Amino acid sequence: MKRYKKLSALVLAAVMTSSLAGCGSGDKQSASASDIDALVSEYGFQWEDPTKPIVNEKGSQEISFNIYSSKNASALDYNDMKIMQDLYDQTGVKVNWENVSESVYSQQKSLIFGNSENRPDAIYHAGMDSGEIIKYAKRKVLLPISDYLDYMPNLKKLLEERPDIKNQLLNVEDGKIYSLPRIEEMGLLEFPNLLFLNAQWAKDAINAGAVTGLSESDVQDGLTLTADQMEQILAYFRDNDMNGNGKSDDERPLSFVYNNWQGNQCDLYGMFGLNDNLEHRVVVDGKVTYTVTDDRFKEATNYIASWVDNGLIDKVSFEQSQDNFLAGGKGLETYGAFYWWESETVVSNPEDYIVCSPLIGPNGDQTICVSNNPEIGTGEVVVFADCKYPEILLAYFDRYYDPLISAQINYGPVGVVYEEELDDSGMLVQKPLPEGVTADELRLQNAPLGIINLGEYAWNNVVNMEPRAKLRLERLDQVARPYVDAKVTPCPNLQFTLEELNTLGNYESNMNDYIRTNLIAWLMKGGVTDSDWEAFQNDLNGKVKLPEIQQVYQDAYDRYISQ
């Protein structure tokens, strides 16, 4: 443990050295210099040296913070987590955690904000959207964290180096920051769907003469199939006893989980050149674009609906939950092909499946879904304005942004998840898993998740990516990134004005419901007619108010890229 602590100090010092020189009077301070001097003299308050406690023994005894947080059902009480005990040992800052379930928090959220007599000092896993932040900032309920960045050298340096992150945090109404971000940049979330194909089943179809233009030797990772070839393969899966159990009706040719955040239907629209996603909203050459206004969306929907009609896409895909889908992949093989994040979590024998490139559509188009799932989470932690010692609390939270701490916040602590000895490159090393415990189970039990900063520096110098994350990155480099036009990007976290939020509040939910209702009907009932498509477009541009919604996103995006 001594060696780990020594390296932790060195890495912290290295990460922060370039920022400390700039930490002076640049940001407005809500506390007077005399107040800070009192904290320094009485409680030993310091924030510049990451190797030393934030407060002295007297501060540890007399100052404490109450933090309210939801947690997953598998996690230990945060008060009992080793990483939290280690942070207390390192900082001297006493935190009393009150943990509740996510459902309880959602029920109590407005009550907490409305109860000025009995609020915690902060909320962790706050889940605040821009509208809530504007509302409670106007009421002076939330602490303007940007006024205290001098006490947060890790975060201050990060925001100076990454204005794109800063721009996602700024409150448009007053230009201040009221929440702390979660940053986990691995390059994984932009592409939530990969196409996996049962290799042996595909070879059987090829050897039976059911597929044109393919040989058995072609069936390997990166396989590119035309829509016609995929249709032939799926039809063979549908009509034959592929798993050899004496039944030809339990095979599921192509499966996904409709409108799920991962493993959904959106990549099928790539056959028609559309970078679709669940919001049907993507940025193309700087313009916020809705795929549902493109006539290619109608063509794609009708094509996919024909696959549903012909039993090539399992209709259960439109009804099942994620848990049901995952359960269906275990045991006897029934999945011929499926979309998911990775094959290893879906099927019992992932080695039987290959990962495919995006399908080439009937018009020669080949591209992939570009999701708006952000790797930068905003609204993760908020501090209430009546917190008595915000400088100390924020200096404490700033330690979470040190990559060594971030790794343990995100995956679990040294001594439980990581070895106390570092590898030859000075990086954290995962311990062997306890017998009968999966990596996910160990993580969920021991890691609070929440505010972290894990990006390129961390992956190269502090913590090794999980093997499955590395494998997924390799797959994305092979079968995802090469198939996205450089002009197409996800829509980032955007901050809106109060007027814009009112527009979205009045119209966006109804628009999303309208699109979902029509799309599921078309896919399940044979497609969309020309007259129905024309009526759909008229409604989008009229009573559904898509142009007004699109303009809000465009204005917010223009502000984001101009700052």
Solvent accessible surface area in square Angstrom, and as a share of the most:
residue,aa,sasa,rsa
1,M,64,0.29
2,K,172,0.73
3,R,121,0.44
4,Y,3,0.01
5,K,101,0.43
6,K,138,0.59
7,L,38,0.19
8,S,9,0.06
9,A,25,0.19
10,L,106,0.53
11,V,18,0.11
12,L,8,0.04
13,A,40,0.31
14,A,70,0.55
15,V,29,0.17
16,M,4,0.02
17,T,90,0.52
18,S,85,0.55
19,S,6,0.04
20,L,52,0.26
21,A,103,0.80
22,G,52,0.50
23,C,18,0.11
24,G,48,0.46
25,S,110,0.71
26,G,69,0.66
27,D,36,0.19
28,K,139,0.59
29,Q,58,0.26
30,S,63,0.40
31,A,20,0.16
32,S,57,0.37
33,A,78,0.61
34,S,77,0.50
35,D,75,0.39
36,I,16,0.08
37,D,89,0.46
38,A,51,0.39
39,L,15,0.07
40,V,64,0.37
41,S,93,0.60
42,E,75,0.34
43,Y,21,0.08
44,G,31,0.29
45,F,2,0.01
46,Q,41,0.18
47,W,53,0.19
48,E,80,0.36
49,D,45,0.23
50,P,10,0.06
51,T,70,0.41
52,K,111,0.47
53,P,67,0.42
54,I,0,0.00
55,V,5,0.03
56,N,60,0.31
57,E,128,0.58
58,K,82,0.35
59,G,1,0.01
60,S,19,0.12
61,Q,134,0.60
62,E,100,0.45
63,I,8,0.04
64,S,58,0.37
65,F,3,0.01
66,N,80,0.41
67,I,1,0.01
68,Y,9,0.03
69,S,0,0.00
70,S,8,0.05
71,K,42,0.18
72,N,42,0.22
73,A,108,0.83
74,S,68,0.44
75,A,8,0.06
76,L,66,0.33
77,D,55,0.28
78,Y,3,0.01
79,N,63,0.32
80,D,87,0.45
81,M,1,0.00
82,K,64,0.27
83,I,0,0.00
84,M,12,0.06
85,Q,91,0.40
86,D,19,0.10
87,L,1,0.00
88,Y,90,0.34
89,D,103,0.53
90,Q,45,0.20
91,T,1,0.00
92,G,10,0.09
93,V,4,0.02
94,K,83,0.35
95,V,17,0.10
96,N,57,0.29
97,W,15,0.05
98,E,102,0.46
99,N,29,0.15
100,V,28,0.16
101,S,51,0.33
102,E,114,0.51
103,S,67,0.43
104,V,50,0.29
105,Y,17,0.07
106,S,77,0.50
107,Q,131,0.58
108,Q,69,0.31
109,K,34,0.14
110,S,75,0.49
111,L,124,0.62
112,I,20,0.10
113,F,3,0.01
114,G,64,0.61
115,N,62,0.32
116,S,68,0.44
117,E,161,0.72
118,N,116,0.60
119,R,52,0.19
120,P,20,0.12
121,D,26,0.13
122,A,0,0.00
123,I,1,0.00
124,Y,0,0.00
125,H,39,0.18
126,A,0,0.00
127,G,54,0.52
128,M,7,0.03
129,D,83,0.43
130,S,16,0.10
131,G,22,0.21
132,E,42,0.19
133,I,15,0.08
134,I,3,0.02
135,K,80,0.34
136,Y,18,0.07
137,A,8,0.06
138,K,111,0.47
139,R,151,0.55
140,K,161,0.68
141,V,15,0.09
142,L,4,0.02
143,L,8,0.04
144,P,28,0.17
145,I,0,0.00
146,S,21,0.13
147,D,9,0.05
148,Y,7,0.03
149,L,15,0.07
150,D,7,0.04
151,Y,9,0.04
152,M,0,0.00
153,P,3,0.02
154,N,9,0.05
155,L,0,0.00
156,K,19,0.08
157,K,34,0.14
158,L,17,0.09
159,L,8,0.04
160,E,113,0.50
161,E,106,0.48
162,R,72,0.26
163,P,74,0.47
164,D,46,0.24
165,I,0,0.00
166,K,79,0.33
167,N,16,0.08
168,Q,9,0.04
169,L,8,0.04
170,L,28,0.14
171,N,6,0.03
172,V,46,0.27
173,E,71,0.32
174,D,70,0.36
175,G,45,0.43
176,K,57,0.24
177,I,1,0.01
178,Y,12,0.05
179,S,2,0.01
180,L,0,0.00
181,P,0,0.00
182,R,48,0.17
183,I,0,0.00
184,E,33,0.15
185,E,41,0.18
186,M,24,0.11
187,G,23,0.23
188,L,13,0.07
189,L,45,0.23
190,E,56,0.25
191,F,6,0.03
192,P,1,0.01
193,N,1,0.00
194,L,2,0.01
195,L,6,0.03
196,F,1,0.01
197,L,0,0.00
198,N,1,0.00
199,A,16,0.12
200,Q,100,0.45
201,W,9,0.03
202,A,1,0.00
203,K,51,0.21
204,D,49,0.25
205,A,0,0.00
206,I,17,0.08
207,N,98,0.50
208,A,62,0.48
209,G,64,0.61
210,A,37,0.28
211,V,11,0.06
212,T,89,0.52
213,G,75,0.73
214,L,28,0.14
215,S,53,0.34
216,E,78,0.35
217,S,88,0.57
218,D,53,0.28
219,V,12,0.07
220,Q,111,0.49
221,D,78,0.40
222,G,21,0.20
223,L,13,0.06
224,T,55,0.32
225,L,0,0.00
226,T,53,0.31
227,A,1,0.01
228,D,89,0.46
229,Q,22,0.10
230,M,0,0.00
231,E,59,0.27
232,Q,53,0.24
233,I,0,0.00
234,L,0,0.00
235,A,25,0.20
236,Y,46,0.18
237,F,0,0.00
238,R,87,0.32
239,D,85,0.44
240,N,50,0.26
241,D,54,0.28
242,M,24,0.11
243,N,26,0.14
244,G,60,0.58
245,N,57,0.29
246,G,70,0.67
247,K,116,0.49
248,S,59,0.38
249,D,126,0.65
250,D,39,0.20
251,E,14,0.06
252,R,43,0.16
253,P,7,0.04
254,L,0,0.00
255,S,0,0.00
256,F,1,0.00
257,V,6,0.04
258,Y,32,0.12
259,N,52,0.26
260,N,24,0.13
261,W,106,0.37
262,Q,17,0.07
263,G,0,0.00
264,N,2,0.01
265,Q,3,0.01
266,C,0,0.00
267,D,14,0.07
268,L,0,0.00
269,Y,1,0.00
270,G,1,0.01
271,M,1,0.01
272,F,2,0.01
273,G,21,0.20
274,L,7,0.03
275,N,15,0.08
276,D,1,0.00
277,N,2,0.01
278,L,56,0.28
279,E,68,0.30
280,H,11,0.05
281,R,25,0.09
282,V,3,0.02
283,V,2,0.01
284,V,55,0.32
285,D,96,0.50
286,G,30,0.28
287,K,130,0.55
288,V,3,0.02
289,T,46,0.27
290,Y,2,0.01
291,T,6,0.04
292,V,0,0.00
293,T,56,0.33
294,D,41,0.21
295,D,95,0.49
296,R,101,0.37
297,F,2,0.01
298,K,43,0.18
299,E,73,0.33
300,A,0,0.00
301,T,0,0.00
302,N,51,0.26
303,Y,45,0.17
304,I,1,0.01
305,A,0,0.00
306,S,44,0.28
307,W,1,0.00
308,V,2,0.01
309,D,87,0.45
310,N,75,0.39
311,G,31,0.30
312,L,3,0.02
313,I,1,0.01
314,D,25,0.13
315,K,95,0.40
316,V,65,0.37
317,S,0,0.00
318,F,21,0.09
319,E,130,0.58
320,Q,17,0.08
321,S,54,0.35
322,Q,58,0.26
323,D,105,0.55
324,N,92,0.47
325,F,0,0.00
326,L,40,0.20
327,A,67,0.52
328,G,26,0.25
329,G,5,0.05
330,K,95,0.40
331,G,49,0.47
332,L,93,0.46
333,E,32,0.15
334,T,24,0.14
335,Y,1,0.00
336,G,0,0.00
337,A,0,0.00
338,F,0,0.00
339,Y,7,0.03
340,W,4,0.01
341,W,39,0.14
342,E,9,0.04
343,S,1,0.00
344,E,69,0.31
345,T,50,0.29
346,V,0,0.00
347,V,6,0.03
348,S,56,0.36
349,N,55,0.28
350,P,33,0.21
351,E,135,0.61
352,D,49,0.25
353,Y,15,0.06
354,I,16,0.08
355,V,2,0.01
356,C,3,0.02
357,S,2,0.01
358,P,14,0.09
359,L,6,0.03
360,I,46,0.23
361,G,5,0.05
362,P,71,0.45
363,N,97,0.50
364,G,55,0.53
365,D,45,0.23
366,Q,48,0.22
367,T,15,0.08
368,I,5,0.03
369,C,2,0.01
370,V,0,0.00
371,S,6,0.04
372,N,23,0.12
373,N,44,0.23
374,P,69,0.43
375,E,42,0.19
376,I,14,0.07
377,G,24,0.23
378,T,37,0.21
379,G,0,0.00
380,E,26,0.12
381,V,0,0.00
382,V,0,0.00
383,V,0,0.00
384,F,0,0.00
385,A,43,0.33
386,D,87,0.45
387,C,8,0.05
388,K,156,0.66
389,Y,44,0.17
390,P,12,0.08
391,E,5,0.02
392,I,1,0.00
393,L,0,0.00
394,L,0,0.00
395,A,5,0.04
396,Y,4,0.01
397,F,0,0.00
398,D,4,0.02
399,R,16,0.06
400,Y,0,0.00
401,Y,4,0.01
402,D,0,0.00
403,P,7,0.04
404,L,1,0.01
405,I,2,0.01
406,S,0,0.00
407,A,0,0.00
408,Q,2,0.01
409,I,0,0.00
410,N,0,0.00
411,Y,9,0.03
412,G,0,0.00
413,P,1,0.00
414,V,0,0.00
415,G,24,0.23
416,V,46,0.27
417,V,10,0.06
418,Y,2,0.01
419,E,58,0.26
420,E,69,0.31
421,E,91,0.41
422,L,13,0.07
423,D,42,0.22
424,D,158,0.82
425,S,87,0.56
426,G,19,0.18
427,M,16,0.07
428,L,1,0.01
429,V,49,0.28
430,Q,74,0.33
431,K,71,0.30
432,P,111,0.70
433,L,90,0.45
434,P,65,0.41
435,E,177,0.79
436,G,78,0.75
437,V,49,0.28
438,T,72,0.42
439,A,43,0.33
440,D,58,0.30
441,E,90,0.41
442,L,18,0.09
443,R,48,0.17
444,L,66,0.33
445,Q,77,0.34
446,N,15,0.08
447,A,1,0.00
448,P,3,0.02
449,L,44,0.22
450,G,1,0.01
451,I,0,0.00
452,I,0,0.00
453,N,35,0.18
454,L,0,0.00
455,G,10,0.10
456,E,137,0.61
457,Y,101,0.38
458,A,2,0.02
459,W,28,0.10
460,N,95,0.49
461,N,67,0.34
462,V,1,0.01
463,V,1,0.00
464,N,58,0.30
465,M,27,0.12
466,E,20,0.09
467,P,103,0.65
468,R,86,0.31
469,A,8,0.06
470,K,94,0.40
471,L,65,0.33
472,R,2,0.01
473,L,36,0.18
474,E,110,0.50
475,R,33,0.12
476,L,0,0.00
477,D,85,0.44
478,Q,84,0.37
479,V,1,0.01
480,A,0,0.00
481,R,90,0.33
482,P,84,0.53
483,Y,55,0.21
484,V,28,0.16
485,D,81,0.42
486,A,103,0.79
487,K,121,0.51
488,V,15,0.08
489,T,57,0.33
490,P,39,0.24
491,C,6,0.03
492,P,35,0.22
493,N,34,0.17
494,L,15,0.07
495,Q,27,0.12
496,F,20,0.08
497,T,34,0.20
498,L,74,0.37
499,E,134,0.60
500,E,19,0.09
501,L,33,0.17
502,N,84,0.43
503,T,28,0.16
504,L,17,0.08
505,G,62,0.59
506,N,97,0.50
507,Y,73,0.28
508,E,29,0.13
509,S,71,0.46
510,N,102,0.52
511,M,2,0.01
512,N,46,0.24
513,D,66,0.34
514,Y,49,0.19
515,I,4,0.02
516,R,111,0.40
517,T,91,0.53
518,N,35,0.18
519,L,4,0.02
520,I,54,0.27
521,A,37,0.29
522,W,19,0.07
523,L,1,0.00
524,M,45,0.20
525,K,163,0.69
526,G,42,0.41
527,G,17,0.16
528,V,9,0.05
529,T,79,0.46
530,D,105,0.55
531,S,77,0.50
532,D,74,0.38
533,W,14,0.05
534,E,110,0.49
535,A,51,0.40
536,F,5,0.02
537,Q,28,0.13
538,N,95,0.49
539,D,37,0.19
540,L,0,0.00
541,N,89,0.46
542,G,34,0.32
543,K,147,0.62
544,V,13,0.08
545,K,63,0.27
546,L,3,0.01
547,P,55,0.34
548,E,73,0.33
549,I,0,0.00
550,Q,54,0.24
551,Q,97,0.43
552,V,12,0.07
553,Y,19,0.07
554,Q,23,0.10
555,D,54,0.28
556,A,2,0.01
557,Y,24,0.09
558,D,60,0.31
559,R,66,0.24
560,Y,41,0.15
561,I,99,0.50
562,S,88,0.57
563,Q,113,0.50
